Amino acid sequence: MDRETSLVTTVHGWLLGRVGALWALLTVRPLSLYAASVLRIGYGLLYLIFLLREFPHRDEIWGPGSPWTPALAGQLFDQTGWGSILVLSENRVYFEFCYVMALVTSMLFTLGWRTRVMSVLFAVVVVSFHARAIFMTDGGDNLVLLMAVYLVLTACGRRWSLDARRDRLRKARAAHAPQPVTSFHAQQLKEARITLTTVVHNCGIFVIAAQVCFLYGSAGLYKVQGATWGGGTALHYALNLELFQPWPALSHLVDEFPMVIAMVGYVTVLVQVAFPFVLFGRLKYPVLTVLLGMHIGIAVLMGLPLFSGAMIVADAVFLPDRFYTSLPLLWRRAARHIGMRPEARRAAGPGSVPAQGGPEVPASEPRAVRGG
């Protein structure tokens, strides 16, 4: 009896500890702020480029001149429950205004200006354009649509944004100003708001990560069931589809190496199936590298840059913040190394003239030592 009581107490304590750790993970601090900012910049810029690329064809795809008329779109909305601000009027001036505002919204969302408001407007833009011509664009905008909705939940403007710059300037000014006295209830309300924002942000990041895992896992399992992927011939058929041949000569050149494309097909299936299981170890870095190469290959060989770009940006959510914070340091080291290389070559050359007088320490040397 004592042993059973001890076991129950141990399990109960372990469960309470896990629940407490999970609650602390959700409420103490926002996770992956840099990754959320990368997603904001990536998807905002990606959709901005998409709208600019389709600017000459905007009327045929989304406008009054589209064969998919607002009446047909309305019938589809009745079945699917979707909606679009583009079908509120068939006036051409209204459509051009909506298109210009979509470009402005995408640009401001990318820059991180008033991100809370812009994230909502960006989601409205993506949903409206996607629903207006759902059969006239490729599959890349499906993922952009999901991520635009998920990013509304996140604090994606706290890093690498105009909002972050404004907050830094405001805090710098407030540091030299007397602190206002706040009441107890106001302080409690502020802490509750911060906790709620943190929980919503962390849940949004979790949903984004789960969405990507589900996408890769389901894609890999579907490929396992197919005979063409098991036989190593799936990529051969994909390379010979005229609809997905932006450069036929390049596709035919790659198709001349059947052993290579068969191995690439097997690696693709293995990586996609294993992706959800390698996220909590260092093995995720080579897996993400392989997926990056796979998406670049899809963009070049199959002419699906929007889909590939959307997947590459989505993969960024799995990189920790320390990776992004180390990028400026790595950039400065690389720039300093490249900048010093020509001087070193000139100093080591046969025609170099030794410095006159006593040895002096260059002015840049202490900074280089401190930066290293």
C-alpha positions, 0 to 999 in steps of 0.5 A, spaced: 500 500 500 505 504 501 509 503 495 502 504 491 501 511 495 509 513 493 508 511 486 501 515 485 505 521 489 511 520 484 506 520 478 502 526 481 508 530 482 511 529 475 505 531 472 504 537 476 512 539 474 510 538 467 504 542 467 508 547 471 513 547 466 508 548 460 505 553 463 511 557 464 513 556 457 507 559 454 506 565 459 513 567 461 516 570 455 514 570 448 518 565 444 521 565 437 521 573 436 526 573 431 523 567 427 516 570 427 519 577 424 523 573 419 516 570 417 513 577 417 518 579 412 518 573 408 511 572 407 510 580 406 515 581 401 513 574 397 506 577 396 508 584 394 513 581 389 507 576 387 502 582 386 507 586 382 509 580 378 502 579 376 500 587 375 500 587 368 495 581 368 491 583 374 484 585 371 484 578 367 486 574 374 482 578 379 479 584 376 472 586 372 475 583 366 476 576 369 473 570 366 471 568 373 466 573 374 464 576 381 457 572 380 461 565 379 465 567 385 459 569 389 456 562 387 462 559 390 462 563 396 455 560 398 458 553 398 465 554 401 463 560 406 469 564 403 469 572 402 472 577 398 472 585 398 474 585 391 467 582 389 463 588 393 463 592 387 465 591 379 467 598 378 474 598 375 476 604 379 474 600 386 478 594 383 484 599 382 484 602 389 484 595 392 490 593 388 494 599 390 492 598 397 494 591 397 501 593 395 501 598 400 499 593 405 504 588 403 510 593 403 508 596 410 507 589 413 514 587 411 517 593 414 513 592 420 509 599 421 504 598 426 504 591 425 498 589 429 494 593 425 497 591 418 497 583 420 490 584 420 489 588 413 495 583 410 490 577 412 484 580 409 488 582 403 491 575 402 484 572 403 480 576 399 485 575 393 486 568 394 478 567 394 477 571 388 480 567 383 482 561 387 482 557 380 487 561 377 493 561 381 498 556 383 498 552 390 503 556 393 498 562 395 495 556 399 500 556 404 501 564 404 494 564 406 494 560 412 501 563 414 498 570 413 492 568 418 497 565 423 501 571 423 495 575 426 496 571 433 504 573 433 508 578 435 511 579 429 513 586 429 518 586 435 524 585 432 527 587 425 521 592 424 519 600 424 515 598 430 521 595 434 526 601 432 520 606 435 520 602 441 527 603 442 527 610 441 521 611 446 525 607 451 531 611 450 527 617 451 523 614 457 530 612 461 531 620 462 524 622 464 521 621 471 517 615 471 510 616 472 506 613 478 501 608 476 496 605 480 495 597 483 490 596 478 493 599 472 499 595 473 495 588 474 491 590 468 498 591 464 501 585 467 495 581 464 495 584 458 502 582 457 501 575 459 495 574 454 499 577 449 505 572 450 500 566 450 497 568 444 504 569 441 506 562 443 500 559 441 501 562 434 508 560 433 506 553 435 500 552 430 505 555 425 510 549 427 505 544 427 502 546 420 509 545 417 510 539 420 503 536 418 505 538 411 511 535 410 509 529 414 503 528 410 506 529 403 511 524 405 506 519 407 502 520 401 509 519 397 510 512 400 504 510 398 505 511 391 508 506 386 512 512 382 516 514 388 517 507 391 520 505 384 524 512 383 521 514 377 516 520 380 521 525 379 522 523 371 515 524 370 515 531 373 521 533 369 517 531 363 510 535 364 510 541 359 506 545 364 512 545 369 517 546 364 520 553 364 526 551 361 525 545 357 532 544 356 534 544 363 529 539 365 531 534 359 538 535 362 537 533 369 533 527 366 539 524 363 541 522 370 536 517 372 540 514 378 541 521 381 534 523 380 532 516 383 536 517 389 533 525 390 526 522 390 528 517 395 532 522 400 526 527 399 521 521 401 525 520 407 526 527 409 519 529 409 517 523 413 522 524 418 522 531 419 517 531 425 521 527 429 528 530 428 526 537 430 528 537 437 535 535 436 541 537 431 539 533 426 534 538 424 539 543 421 542 538 415 534 536 414 533 543 413 539 544 408 536 538 404 529 541 404 532 548 402 535 545 396 529 541 394 525 547 394 530 551 390 530 545 385 522 545 385 523 553 383 528 552 378 526 546 374 518 546 375 517 554 375 513 554 382 517 560 385 511 562 390 510 555 393 518 554 394 519 561 397 513 560 401 516 553 404 523 556 405 520 562 409 516 557 413 522 552 415 525 559 418 520 558 424 524 552 426 531 556 427 532 558 434 533 566 436 540 565 437 541 563 430 538 570 427 542 574 433 549 571 430 548 573 423 550 580 424 556 578 427 558 573 422 556 578 417 561 583 420 566 578 421 566 576 413 566 583 411 572 584 415 575 578 413 574 580 405 576 587 407 582 585 410 584 580 404 587 585 399 591 589 404 594 582 406 596 580 399 599 587 398 603 586 404 605 579 402 607 581 395 614 581 393 614 588 391 611 591 398 615 596 401 617 595 409 614 601 413 619 606 415 621 607 422 619 603 428 613 598 428 606 601 429 600 597 431 594 599 426 588 603 428 584 597 426 587 592 430 584 593 437 577 593 434 579 587 430 581 583 436 575 586 440 570 583 435 573 577 434 
